[in-house]
Amino acid sequence: MTEKFLYGQQRQTAQADRELTYGRITMTVSQLTAPQIESHRRGEKDLIQELREFTENWVNRMKLLKPVNEPQAIAREVMDELLIYGINPSHTMNPLPRQIHDFIMSNLRHGVSLKDLSKFLGYSEKYCSELFQSQMGESFSAYLRRVRIERAQRLLEDESIGLTHIADELGFGDQFAFSHFFKKTTGQSPRQFRHNVQRNLKVHA
């Protein structure tokens, strides 16, 4: 079965990936000598310090750039990719699927279409459609619908992001078109989804 590069599903399995990876690390460490363990610990501290310094610089750059997307949403997306591709390299995309995914995500707010993708890749729409199915494991329309829903759900988790902004980010003309799409696909309105997320957060707080 062709592997589907599903960001949302990968995010849901990130915790399992972490636990598996930590388990392997524990097994490996148990076989090390005391000097080797100390060397590993120093290496881990260096990595943590590097990440802290990088994060500080990254945040400062983001403040200067004043991005269109909310900083919290950008940070979540970066961390999702870090967990997916850093902890479990097997999830790394091949060049073409990655190129396709990046093109769609970069043009999501512009109402990206199969025609746009075919022009980008330099193929006819018919061939592009067949290529997409073979590379991504699903049709273009199904993939676009899914990534829009997953992106919408991540944005809806942040109460500070309005529905109009989310609709614009996903390439909809207005929030009513977005709300209709979201409810038709998930069975609940964006407001209901956001309410349920916040309620669950309070329950587990």
C-alpha positions as CSV (number, residue, x, y, z in Angstrom):
1,M,0.0,0.0,0.0
2,T,1.4,3.4,-1.0
3,E,2.5,5.4,2.0
4,K,0.3,8.5,2.7
5,F,2.1,11.5,3.9
6,L,-0.5,12.6,6.4
7,Y,0.6,15.5,8.6
8,G,-2.4,15.2,10.9
9,Q,-2.1,11.5,11.4
10,Q,1.7,11.8,11.8
11,R,1.0,14.4,14.6
12,Q,-1.4,11.9,16.3
13,T,1.3,9.2,16.3
14,A,4.2,11.5,17.4
15,Q,3.7,10.5,21.0
16,A,4.0,6.8,20.1
17,D,7.1,7.6,18.0
18,R,8.7,9.4,21.0
19,E,7.9,6.5,23.4
20,L,9.4,4.0,20.9
21,T,12.5,6.1,20.4
22,Y,13.0,6.7,24.1
23,G,12.7,3.0,24.6
24,R,15.4,2.3,22.1
25,I,17.6,5.0,23.7
26,T,17.1,3.4,27.2
27,M,18.1,0.0,25.8
28,T,21.2,1.5,24.2
29,V,22.3,3.5,27.2
30,S,22.0,0.4,29.4
31,Q,24.8,-1.2,27.3
32,L,27.2,1.8,27.6
33,T,30.1,2.1,30.0
34,A,30.2,5.0,32.6
35,P,32.5,7.2,30.5
36,Q,30.3,6.6,27.4
37,I,27.2,7.6,29.3
38,E,28.9,10.8,30.6
39,S,29.9,11.6,27.0
40,H,26.3,11.1,25.8
41,R,25.0,13.3,28.6
42,R,27.4,16.1,27.7
43,G,26.3,15.7,24.1
44,E,22.6,16.0,25.1
45,K,23.3,19.1,27.1
46,D,25.1,20.7,24.1
47,L,22.1,19.9,21.8
48,I,19.6,21.4,24.3
49,Q,21.7,24.5,24.6
50,E,22.0,24.8,20.8
51,L,18.2,24.4,20.5
52,R,17.6,27.2,23.1
53,E,19.9,29.6,21.3
54,F,18.4,28.7,18.0
55,T,14.9,29.2,19.4
56,E,15.7,32.6,20.8
57,N,17.1,33.8,17.5
58,W,14.2,32.3,15.6
59,V,11.6,34.0,17.8
60,N,13.4,37.3,17.4
61,R,13.4,37.0,13.6
62,M,9.7,36.1,13.6
63,K,8.9,39.2,15.6
64,L,10.8,41.4,13.1
65,L,9.2,39.8,10.1
66,K,5.7,40.1,11.5
67,P,4.3,37.1,9.7
68,V,0.7,36.8,8.5
69,N,0.1,33.6,10.4
70,E,-0.2,33.7,14.2
71,P,3.1,33.0,16.0
72,Q,1.5,30.2,18.0
73,A,0.3,28.4,14.9
74,I,3.7,28.7,13.2
75,A,5.5,27.4,16.3
76,R,3.1,24.4,16.5
77,E,3.7,23.5,12.9
78,V,7.5,23.7,13.3
79,M,7.4,21.5,16.4
80,D,5.2,19.0,14.5
81,E,7.7,18.7,11.8
82,L,10.6,18.5,14.2
83,L,8.9,15.6,16.0
84,I,7.9,13.8,12.8
85,Y,11.2,14.1,10.9
86,G,13.7,14.3,13.7
87,I,12.5,11.5,16.0
88,N,11.3,9.2,13.3
89,P,13.3,9.7,10.1
90,S,11.3,7.0,8.3
91,H,8.5,9.5,7.9
92,T,10.7,11.7,5.7
93,M,9.1,12.3,2.3
94,N,10.7,11.4,-1.0
95,P,11.6,14.5,-3.1
96,L,8.6,14.5,-5.4
97,P,5.9,14.0,-2.7
98,R,7.6,16.5,-0.5
99,Q,7.7,19.0,-3.4
100,I,4.0,18.4,-4.1
101,H,3.0,18.8,-0.4
102,D,5.1,22.0,0.0
103,F,3.5,23.5,-3.1
104,I,0.0,22.8,-1.9
105,M,0.7,24.1,1.6
106,S,2.4,27.2,0.3
107,N,-0.5,28.0,-2.0
108,L,-3.3,26.9,0.2
109,R,-4.5,30.4,1.0
110,H,-4.7,31.1,-2.8
111,G,-7.2,28.4,-3.5
112,V,-4.7,26.0,-5.0
113,S,-6.0,23.7,-7.8
114,L,-4.9,20.6,-9.7
115,K,-4.4,22.9,-12.7
116,D,-2.0,25.1,-10.6
117,L,0.0,22.0,-9.5
118,S,0.2,20.6,-13.1
119,K,1.6,23.9,-14.3
120,F,4.1,23.9,-11.4
121,L,5.3,20.3,-12.3
122,G,5.1,20.9,-16.1
123,Y,2.6,18.1,-16.8
124,S,-0.9,17.8,-18.2
125,E,-3.7,17.8,-15.7
126,K,-4.6,14.2,-16.6
127,Y,-1.1,12.9,-16.1
128,C,-0.7,15.1,-13.0
129,S,-3.8,13.6,-11.5
130,E,-2.5,10.0,-12.1
131,L,0.9,10.9,-10.8
132,F,-0.6,12.5,-7.7
133,Q,-2.6,9.4,-6.9
134,S,0.4,7.1,-7.3
135,Q,2.7,9.3,-5.2
136,M,0.4,10.6,-2.5
137,G,-1.9,7.6,-2.2
138,E,-5.1,9.5,-2.7
139,S,-6.7,11.9,-5.2
140,F,-5.8,15.5,-5.3
141,S,-9.3,16.6,-4.1
142,A,-9.2,14.2,-1.2
143,Y,-5.7,15.3,-0.2
144,L,-6.6,19.0,-0.5
145,R,-9.8,18.4,1.6
146,R,-7.8,16.6,4.3
147,V,-5.0,19.1,4.6
148,R,-7.5,21.9,4.8
149,I,-9.4,20.2,7.6
150,E,-6.2,19.3,9.5
151,R,-4.9,22.9,9.1
152,A,-8.3,24.3,10.2
153,Q,-8.4,22.1,13.3
154,R,-4.9,23.2,14.3
155,L,-5.9,26.9,13.9
156,L,-9.2,26.4,15.7
157,E,-7.4,25.1,18.8
158,D,-6.2,28.7,19.3
159,E,-9.2,30.8,20.4
160,S,-7.4,34.0,19.5
161,I,-7.6,33.2,15.7
162,G,-10.9,34.3,14.2
163,L,-12.9,32.3,11.7
164,T,-12.4,34.9,9.0
165,H,-8.7,34.6,9.3
166,I,-8.8,30.8,9.2
167,A,-11.1,30.9,6.1
168,D,-8.6,33.2,4.4
169,E,-5.6,31.0,5.3
170,L,-7.4,28.0,3.8
171,G,-8.3,29.7,0.5
172,F,-12.0,30.3,1.1
173,G,-13.8,33.4,-0.1
174,D,-15.4,34.0,3.3
175,Q,-16.0,32.3,6.7
176,F,-19.5,31.1,5.7
177,A,-18.0,29.0,2.8
178,F,-15.4,27.7,5.2
179,S,-17.9,26.8,7.9
180,H,-20.1,25.0,5.3
181,F,-17.1,23.0,4.1
182,F,-15.9,22.2,7.7
183,K,-19.3,21.0,8.8
184,K,-20.0,19.0,5.7
185,T,-16.6,17.2,6.1
186,T,-16.5,16.8,9.9
187,G,-20.1,16.8,10.9
188,Q,-19.7,19.8,13.2
189,S,-19.3,23.5,12.8
190,P,-16.0,25.2,13.4
191,R,-17.4,26.8,16.5
192,Q,-18.6,23.5,17.8
193,F,-15.2,22.0,17.2
194,R,-13.5,24.8,19.0
195,H,-15.9,24.6,21.9
196,N,-15.3,20.8,22.2
197,V,-11.5,21.3,22.2
198,Q,-11.6,24.0,24.9
199,R,-14.0,21.8,27.0
200,N,-11.6,18.8,26.7
201,L,-8.7,21.0,27.7
202,K,-10.5,22.2,30.9
203,V,-11.5,18.6,31.7
204,H,-7.8,17.4,31.5
205,A,-6.4,20.6,33.1
